[in-house]
Amino acid sequence: MKLEIVVVPVSDVDRAKDFYTALGWRLDADIAPDEDFRVVQVTPPGSPASVIFGASVTDQAPGSAHGLYLVVDDIEAAHDELMRRGADPSDVFHDAGGVFHHADAEARVPGPDPQRGSYGSFLSFSDPDGNGWFLQEITTRLPGRLDPATTSFASAEDLASALRRTAAAHGEHEARIGAEDPDWPDWYARFLVSEQAGTEPPS
């Protein structure tokens, strides 16, 4: 089973459409079979799941969706992009007591996680109705969190970031073995997959 759709309740469909597409989310559909029913579907870049809003698609109160999460591999770059696209995000923060953050803001500490640990840095933003989104920085998955047979990247930028991390790790690998690695493509591939899946990286 794969999560396919999240429904977000909005009061003004066109305003919501303008907001989310301005973030760079792909517009998949805007269908209005009659004057009382309209479905708009958008998809965040690289996401396997989409977001639907519209008229008569939910009985939830506009703005009542909270705790919606998007994953990025560079929280500060994502903050800058959201600012540029008009989303007015919060500052980047981490939690004083652990990996995931508390529901209230009291335990939030300004800035990314000091060790820049995967899962540890966040920011938030809201759409015009007040539906609340969080971004979480994840660079390395915990073991078992992803199927290694389904490695994928959300964008060319994400792949480039992963390749830079892989190149740095491979440089350390070559320093350990004291020679150039003629099989570096195989090593790169194993490292990229292991980083996403949270499995043991190549030695």
N, C-alpha and C positions, 0 to 999 in steps of 0.2 A: 504494500500500500504506500502510495506516495502522496504527500500533501500537495494538492493542486491549486486550491483557491482559498483566499482569505477575503471575507466580505467586510467592507469598511462602511459604516453609516455616515452619510453626508447630507447636508441640507440644501446645497447648491451644486448640482451635478457639473455644470460647466465650470464653476470656480474650482472644484476638485480636479476636474480633468486638466485644467490649465496648470494647476499646482504640480500634479504628479508628472505630467509630461515635461514640465520645465525642469524637473529633477533629472531628466534624461531617461525616464521609464518609457518602455516601448508601449505604444498604443496598439492593442490587439483587436479591440472591437468597440464599436459605439452603435448599439442597436436599439431602435425604438419602434417596436411593432405597433404600438398605439400611443395616444397622448398621455396615458397614465402609467406606462411601463417603459423603462429605459435601462439598458445594461451597458456599462462601460468597463472594459477590462484593460488593465495595464500590468506590465511586468518589470520589476527592477532588473537592471543589467545583470545578466548571468544567472538569474534566479530560475530554478525549476518550477517555482510556485508563482502564481499571479494574484493580483488584487482586483476585486470587483466592487463597484459602487454604482449607484444609479437611483432610479425612482421605482418604488415598490419592489425592491430586492431584499429588504430586511425590515423588521419592525423594531430594531434597536434604535435608541435615541442617537441623533447625530452627535458625533464627538465622543461616544461612549466606548470606543475601541482603544484599549491601552495594553502596553506590554507586547507590542509587535516588534520583532527583532530582525535586523539586517546584519549580515556578517561582512566585514571588510578585512583586508590584510594590512592596511595602513590607516589607523584611525585619524591621524593628523591630516593626511592628505584628503581623507573623506570629509573631515570638518571643513577644510578650505573649499572643497568642491561644493558642499552644501551651502556655504556662505555665498559663493559666487552665483549659485543658482537660486538664491533668494529664500532658502528654507529657514534661516535664522536658527541654526542649531545652538545647543548649549556648548559651553566649554567642555573639553575632554576631561574625564574624571575617572578615578578608580575607587574601589571600596576600601574602607579602613580595616575591615575584618576578614576579607576572604576574596575568593575568585569572583563569584557573582555578587551583584550589588544588592543592598537592602531596598525595600520598597520605598522608604522615605529618603529624603535627601540629606538627612543629618549625618549619615556615615560616609557621605561622598567626600573624597579628597581631590582637590584640583590637580589636574595633570594626568598623564598616562601612568600606568603601573610602573613603579620605579625600576623594576627589572625587565620591563616590557614583556612580561610573561604572556603567553597566549591565553586568551579568554579574559584577561584582566583589565582592559581599558574600554571605556564606554563614552558615548555622548547621546543626547536625546534631541528630538525635534517633534513638532506637531504640525498637522495640516491645518488649513483655515478653520475647520470645525473643532479642532482640539483633539482629534485622534492622535494617540501618542506612540511614537516610534523610538526605538533605541538602535544604535549601532554598537556592535561589539567587535573588537579586533581579535581575530583568530589567525595565527600564522602556522601553528602546528596542532593537529588534532590529537586528543588523547587516544590511546589504543582502542581499536574496535569501533571508532565513531564513524568511519567511512569504509565502504567496500573498496578495496584496492583495485578491483576490476573496473571501477567507474570513475577514475581520475578525470577531472575536468577543471577548466579555468574560466572565470567569469568574463575575462577580457584580456586583450593583449597586454595591458598594463599589469594585470595580476600575474600572467605568465612570465613577463619580464622580471617582476619582483622575485618570483620563485626561482627563476634562472640565476639571478644575482646571488641569492642565498645558496643555491646549489654550487655555483662557481666558487664561492668562498669556502664552502665545506670541502669541495674537491681539491682546492689548493692545499688545505690542511691534510687531506688524504695523501696527496703526492709528496708532501713534506714528510709524512710518516713512513712512506715506502721508499723514499729517497730516489725516486725515478719518475719519469713521465708515465702516465697511464695510457697505453694505447687503446684500451677499451673504455675510454671516458664516456662515450655515448651510452653504453650499458649502465655505467655507474650513475650518470646523470638521471637516466630514466628510473632506476631503482630508488634514488634519493627523492625525486619529485613525487613518486607514488607513495613512498613511506612517509613523507612529510604530511601529505594530505590525509592518509589513512591512519596515521599515528602508530605505524609499525616500526620495527627496528630498522634504522638506516643502514646502508652498506658500510662496511668497515674499510 
